[in-house]
Amino acid sequence: MSRTIVALDFSSKEEVVDFLKQFDEPVYVKIGMELTYACGLDIVETVKKMGHHIFLDLKLHDIPNTVKGGMSNLARLGVDMTNVHCAGGIAMMKAAVEGLKNGSKDGKRPLCIGVTQLTSTSQEAMNEELGIGGSVLDCVLHYAKNAKEAGLDGVVCSVHEAKAIHEACGSDFLTVTPGIRLASDSVDDQKRVATPQLAKEEGCDYIVVGRSITKANDPKAVYEQIEAVMEA
Ligand code: C5P
């Protein structure tokens, strides 16, 4: 399976199908809230039928019982990866894994990943707006250790925290890193950004790339260029 996950941040099924048509091989794609709220969860089946792998990025964050029920229903969709916010706490993350296990038909549940701090959150915003003291790295590491304790398979973090997370939680604890930009790209709303090359050097397991691919003149060429870096 590819280490580059393409964020399908589109608002219609037609755009998704058109975009995916240009790829001959299966792609690992991310279906998030923009697409899900536009098309409903049927879009998962559409993309699965086209042969692609799916990270369902709905970032659940609620009381444990609700997250457990939600995950149990999401597990039936047969996606490869899904996620929760680590800020929901250890009991909530444990409930997410339990829900996924309960809902999976063949005993093979989707990977469950915890979002640490969004890559659009800066150090300043975390301290002043969110009221969380200390460095982003300390907070991300703390959340990653909680996620591991709860039985999650890994975390979403920025490239800059991936190495420390692997040191603290083990090399098989997955790091999924958005905030990826090519050197020539604009940063947009992201704050903790990095290039695919740096992601590779820092040992990130998966990178999540949206606009750098989807808004490119030749998305497939950019995808292949990024994949070549990740697989080198
Ligand atoms: O277009 P861009 O490459 O910035 O898209 C990044 C994608 O990764 C978006 O779909 C966003 O929702 C997601 N994401 C993120 N930061 C996180 C978790 C998810 O940017 N911490």
Residues whose N, C-alpha, C, O or C-beta is under 5 A from the ligand:
A	BS01	C5P	A7 D9 G32 Q117 L118 T119 V156 P178 G179 I180 Q190 V208 V209 G210 R211 S212
